[in-house]
């Protein structure tokens, strides 16, 4: 049996607790590793072979995984491949441990195996007998690397969100901006209403980006796009085996948004059963996964949006009145484009610059007659429809877009 060499020189410590998984068929090694890392303040689970380790990794989220290479039933290389190949589930979401660094352990100084493991996505490769300081340094670096990747991902999302702008200077849009500036720094819930294509999502992002939660996640759920039988699992998560296809535990959108903002788009299409659970989550700041009886505390600010008249839906029995009042603390009505046609010149300029850059097209201009023609149209699809028309004109018309071009292509 291999043993660990203990050194008394400096061993770095992290300021946070992580969840670790140690997979090794040698009881002495896995128990000693568990004791060392638990002493550092981490929560440590152990598995005695690759098969058991894979099952545990599929059922629970870990921040870092240590795996031996030579093991019965499933060796470390097979395990590594299984975890890395399972980085995306059937919905395109990251798997429980798709981003967890995996450190391979071997009692054989095989350079070829080490290189292969690193190519397959292993974070590091350690040789037995293990060195205490190397273990602690590798643990610290791997966890910091994982956190950096997560922070980078959040930063990219924030940068993308900042690219969403509310363009216009009409009185109607200025009123919306004023309400956003007042409500964003608070924790108040907001119900955003307006026809499809008016920019309700932009309003939600502006509220989040100007709030105290801006550094936290903003998680979006399109309630209309999720089948009614799956909406509860999507929002609240589920436990392995709770229904057909639930092959592992999964955190829902409420848990993913913990510390940040949850945007429930098209909430008027949510089933009554899910509405009841959302109401409970708002009342008690806790959720329960499908198939579990354990309550999980969540710290989430909820923003909701709908294109429906919720008062009419309440009268029809399709929407809970008590949930409406929970959500409608601050109402924001986003105006239709037909109610702010004076903003069309600014919107056209904004979309033209953006589309020309995206498409690699030389800058184009709209003459005054083209703008007037666009202002005279009925915009049933609102801002979304206008953007599509501008893109079509940029692609099909000449360098200077005229009224005739609008009449032909719009």
SVG drawing of the C-alpha trace seen along z (x, -y; Angstrom):
<svg xmlns="http://www.w3.org/2000/svg" viewBox="-64 -63 73 68">
<polyline fill="none" stroke="black" stroke-width="0.4" points="0.0,0.0 1.2,-3.5 1.5,-6.0 1.3,-9.8 4.4,-11.8 3.7,-14.6 5.7,-17.8 5.4,-20.6 6.2,-23.5 3.5,-26.0 0.3,-24.6 -2.1,-27.1 -5.7,-27.3 -8.8,-28.4 -11.3,-30.8 -14.4,-28.7 -15.6,-25.2 -15.8,-23.0 -17.4,-19.6 -14.8,-17.0 -15.0,-13.4 -12.2,-10.9 -12.3,-7.7 -9.7,-5.1 -9.8,-1.3 -7.2,-1.5 -9.1,-2.2 -6.0,-3.7 -5.4,-6.3 -9.0,-7.4 -9.5,-7.7 -6.2,-9.5 -7.0,-11.9 -10.5,-12.5 -9.0,-13.3 -6.5,-15.7 -9.0,-17.6 -11.7,-17.6 -9.2,-19.2 -8.9,-22.0 -12.6,-22.6 -14.0,-20.8 -16.9,-18.4 -15.4,-15.1 -17.1,-12.0 -15.3,-8.8 -15.9,-6.0 -14.1,-2.6 -14.2,-2.1 -14.9,-4.0 -18.4,-2.7 -19.5,-3.9 -17.6,-7.2 -19.5,-7.8 -22.9,-7.1 -22.0,-9.5 -20.9,-12.2 -24.1,-11.8 -26.2,-12.2 -24.4,-15.1 -22.5,-18.3 -18.8,-18.3 -16.3,-21.2 -13.3,-18.8 -12.8,-15.1 -9.7,-12.9 -9.6,-9.6 -7.2,-6.7 -6.4,-5.2 -6.1,-1.4 -9.4,-0.3 -11.7,2.7 -15.0,2.5 -14.2,-0.9 -10.8,-2.4 -10.0,-6.1 -9.5,-6.7 -13.0,-5.3 -14.4,-7.4 -12.7,-10.5 -14.1,-9.9 -17.6,-9.3 -17.6,-12.5 -16.2,-14.6 -18.5,-13.1 -21.4,-13.9 -20.7,-17.6 -24.1,-18.4 -27.3,-16.7 -30.3,-16.2 -31.4,-19.9 -28.0,-21.3 -27.3,-22.3 -24.1,-21.5 -24.1,-18.3 -23.7,-18.2 -19.9,-17.8 -19.1,-18.9 -17.0,-21.8 -15.5,-20.1 -11.7,-19.7 -10.6,-16.0 -7.2,-15.2 -5.9,-11.7 -3.8,-9.6 -1.5,-6.8 1.1,-4.5 2.9,-4.2 5.1,-6.9 3.7,-6.4 4.2,-9.6 2.0,-8.4 -0.9,-7.8 -0.4,-11.2 -0.4,-13.0 -3.5,-11.1 -5.3,-12.0 -4.5,-15.7 -5.6,-15.6 -8.9,-14.0 -9.5,-17.0 -7.9,-16.0 -6.8,-19.0 -3.6,-17.4 -1.9,-14.1 -0.4,-13.1 1.9,-10.1 1.9,-7.9 3.3,-8.1 1.4,-11.4 3.0,-14.5 0.9,-16.5 1.8,-19.9 1.3,-18.9 -2.2,-17.7 -3.1,-20.9 -1.6,-23.2 -3.3,-21.2 -6.6,-21.4 -6.3,-25.2 -5.3,-25.8 -8.0,-23.6 -10.7,-25.2 -9.5,-28.7 -9.4,-27.7 -13.0,-26.5 -14.2,-29.6 -12.4,-31.8 -14.1,-30.0 -17.5,-30.5 -16.8,-34.2 -15.7,-34.6 -18.9,-32.9 -21.0,-35.3 -18.9,-38.3 -19.6,-37.3 -23.3,-37.0 -23.2,-40.5 -21.3,-42.0 -23.9,-40.4 -26.7,-41.8 -25.1,-45.3 -25.3,-45.1 -29.1,-45.1 -30.1,-48.8 -33.4,-50.7 -33.3,-53.0 -35.6,-56.0 -36.4,-59.4 -40.2,-59.4 -42.2,-60.3 -43.5,-56.7 -40.0,-55.2 -38.6,-57.9 -41.3,-57.0 -40.2,-53.4 -36.5,-54.4 -37.6,-56.5 -39.4,-53.6 -36.4,-51.3 -34.0,-53.8 -36.2,-53.9 -36.9,-50.2 -33.6,-48.6 -31.7,-49.4 -34.5,-47.9 -35.5,-44.3 -39.1,-44.9 -40.6,-42.4 -41.5,-43.8 -44.2,-42.7 -43.4,-43.8 -46.2,-43.8 -46.6,-44.6 -47.1,-43.0 -44.7,-40.6 -41.5,-42.2 -41.6,-45.4 -38.5,-44.7 -39.7,-43.3 -36.5,-41.2 -34.4,-44.4 -36.3,-46.0 -35.6,-42.9 -31.8,-43.0 -31.6,-46.7 -33.2,-46.2 -30.8,-43.4 -27.7,-45.2 -28.5,-48.3 -29.3,-46.4 -27.2,-45.3 -27.4,-41.7 -25.6,-42.7 -22.6,-40.5 -24.9,-37.5 -26.5,-35.3 -29.5,-36.3 -31.4,-33.2 -34.1,-33.4 -37.1,-31.0 -39.5,-31.2 -42.6,-29.7 -44.4,-29.4 -41.6,-27.3 -41.6,-24.6 -44.2,-21.8 -46.5,-22.1 -45.5,-18.7 -41.8,-19.8 -42.2,-23.4 -42.0,-22.3 -38.8,-20.3 -37.3,-23.2 -38.1,-25.8 -37.5,-23.7 -35.2,-20.9 -35.7,-17.2 -34.3,-14.1 -32.9,-11.1 -35.7,-8.6 -38.5,-11.1 -39.9,-10.6 -39.0,-8.8 -35.9,-10.4 -34.7,-11.8 -31.3,-10.0 -29.6,-12.3 -30.3,-15.0 -30.7,-18.4 -30.9,-21.9 -33.8,-24.0 -33.7,-27.7 -34.5,-29.0 -31.4,-27.3 -29.3,-28.5 -30.4,-32.1 -29.6,-32.0 -28.0,-35.4 -29.2,-36.9 -32.3,-37.5 -34.8,-35.0 -36.7,-36.3 -39.9,-34.5 -40.9,-35.4 -44.4,-34.8 -45.6,-33.8 -49.2,-34.0 -48.6,-30.7 -47.6,-28.9 -49.7,-26.0 -51.8,-26.5 -49.8,-23.8 -46.5,-25.5 -48.1,-28.9 -48.9,-27.4 -45.3,-26.3 -43.9,-29.7 -46.2,-31.5 -44.9,-29.3 -41.3,-30.0 -42.0,-33.8 -43.7,-33.6 -41.2,-31.4 -38.0,-32.0 -37.5,-28.2 -38.2,-25.5 -38.6,-21.8 -37.2,-19.6 -39.6,-17.3 -39.3,-13.9 -38.0,-15.4 -39.4,-16.5 -36.4,-18.6 -36.9,-22.4 -34.0,-24.4 -33.6,-28.1 -33.1,-30.4 -32.2,-34.1 -33.7,-35.2 -35.3,-38.4 -38.1,-37.5 -38.9,-39.6 -41.9,-38.4 -43.2,-39.4 -46.3,-38.6 -48.1,-39.7 -51.4,-38.6 -54.0,-40.6 -53.6,-38.8 -56.7,-40.4 -58.7,-38.7 -56.8,-35.4 -57.7,-35.6 -61.3,-36.0 -61.1,-33.0 -59.5,-30.9 -56.2,-30.6 -54.1,-32.6 -53.9,-32.9 -54.9,-36.3 -52.7,-35.9 -49.6,-35.2 -50.5,-38.2 -50.4,-40.5 -47.1,-39.0 -45.5,-39.7 -47.2,-43.0 -45.4,-45.1 -44.0,-47.4 -45.8,-47.3 -44.0,-48.4 -46.0,-48.6 -43.7,-48.6 -45.3,-50.6 -46.0,-49.1 -43.9,-50.6 -47.1,-52.2 -47.3,-54.2 -43.8,-55.6 -43.2,-56.1 -41.1,-59.2 -38.4,-56.7 -38.2,-54.9 -35.4,-57.1 -33.2,-56.4 -34.1,-52.7 -33.3,-52.5 -29.9,-54.1 -29.1,-51.8 -30.1,-48.6 -28.4,-49.7 -25.0,-50.2 -25.4,-46.9 -26.5,-44.8 -23.9,-46.2 -21.2,-45.4 -22.6,-41.9 -23.0,-41.1 -19.7,-42.7 -21.6,-45.1 -20.4,-48.6 -22.5,-51.2 -25.8,-52.1 -28.2,-55.0 -32.0,-55.6 -33.2,-58.7 -36.0,-60.9 -38.6,-59.3 -37.7,-55.8 -38.0,-56.8 -41.4,-58.4 -42.5,-55.2 -41.4,-53.1 -43.2,-55.4 -46.5,-55.1 -46.5,-51.2 -48.4,-49.3 -45.9,-47.4 -47.8,-44.4 -44.5,-42.7 -43.1,-45.9 -39.3,-46.3 -38.6,-42.8 -40.4,-43.2 -38.7,-46.6 -35.3,-45.0 -36.1,-42.3 -37.3,-44.8 -34.2,-46.9 -32.0,-43.8 -33.9,-42.8 -33.5,-46.3 -29.8,-46.4 -29.2,-43.1 -31.5,-43.6 -31.4,-47.4 -28.6,-49.7 -26.2,-51.9 -28.9,-54.5 -32.3,-53.1 -35.4,-54.9 -39.1,-54.9 -39.4,-52.7 -37.1,-50.1 -39.4,-50.2 -42.5,-49.7 -40.8,-46.8 -39.2,-44.9 -40.8,-45.9"/>
</svg>
